[in-house]
Amino acid sequence: MLNIYGPGGVGGVLAGALAHAGVDVAVVARPSTAAVINRAGLRLDSAQFGHFTVEVPAVTAPMKGAPTLICTKSYALDAIADAIRAAHPAEVGALCNGASHAEKVRALAEVAWSGSIRVISERVAPGVIKQSSTFSDIRVPDAFADGEIAAALRAGGVKVDAGGTEPQVLWNKLAFLSPMALLTAATGVGVGVAIEQQPELAEALTREMATVAQAEGTAITAGDIMANLRSLGRDSLSSLARDVRDGKPHTEFDALGPAVLDAASARGIATPALAALVSAVDDRLHPER
């Protein structure tokens, strides 16, 4: 039995795909969400896996001894850590955005790692997940590519690749995600529009992010990052930008902005463009200051 902690946009897609393929899986959710899933099943409308409703056991605490895949936001880790440790999982994996959460994940079990996922999906209602992408690609550190969690994911038709060390896996995603998130959250406009409005700032940001990511062991260049940003579409918004716009009480800002500044500072890397965007997002999050 694989526990998937958090049946949202990421966890819901994975749980639905695995259950539909006959993999033994359960979701760990809040009581209200668990009640909906236990009553009505988990609905997946997916461009990759199809459109169906599956029965998936929904629990409010991880099952004892079972491998557990964390699919919550990184800011939820403190709230769920005790429940995970108490279950003594055989293995813990996490697919949170960012890199600063990795140490917390490693403290949850003897076998624990953080990886990344590339997918476009969202929870449109409790137990109802929409995946618009035709992919759900997961990268895990080399040392865990043949673990129980990776095996369960592959059995459900999910692509799982090894991606080097844990920092390399996390920074290979963060180097692209952070600029997209900060540019759109700071300005409130699509990433292409933000680049058009402030081209020098965007160029400086990509150079700084590439320098930090390279210091963390990746081979990413500023050109790689800018090409990715331009490929996303002129009006594409990040989830952070939508959360800031909607006044959400919890966001991934700390993981995608201040934590990157901290990593750069620890390595003696100057990041004035990154700092300016972090400050601009912070001002939008806390206009009363």
Secondary structure, DSSP 4 states (H G I P E B T S, - for coil): -EEEE--SHHHHHHHHHHHHTT--EEEE--HHHHHHHHHH-EEEEETTTEEEEE---EESSPPTT--EEE-S-GGGHHHHHHHHHHT--S-EEE--SSSTTHHHHHTT-SSEEE-EEE--EEEEETTEEEE-SS--EEEE-GGGTTSHHHHHHHHTT-EEEE-SSHHHHHHHHHHHHHHHHHHHHHHSS-HHHHHHH-HHHHHHHHHHHHHHHHHTT----HHHHHHHHHHT-TT---HHHHHHHHT-S--SHHHHTHHHHHHHHHTT---HHHHHHHHHHHHHH-TT-
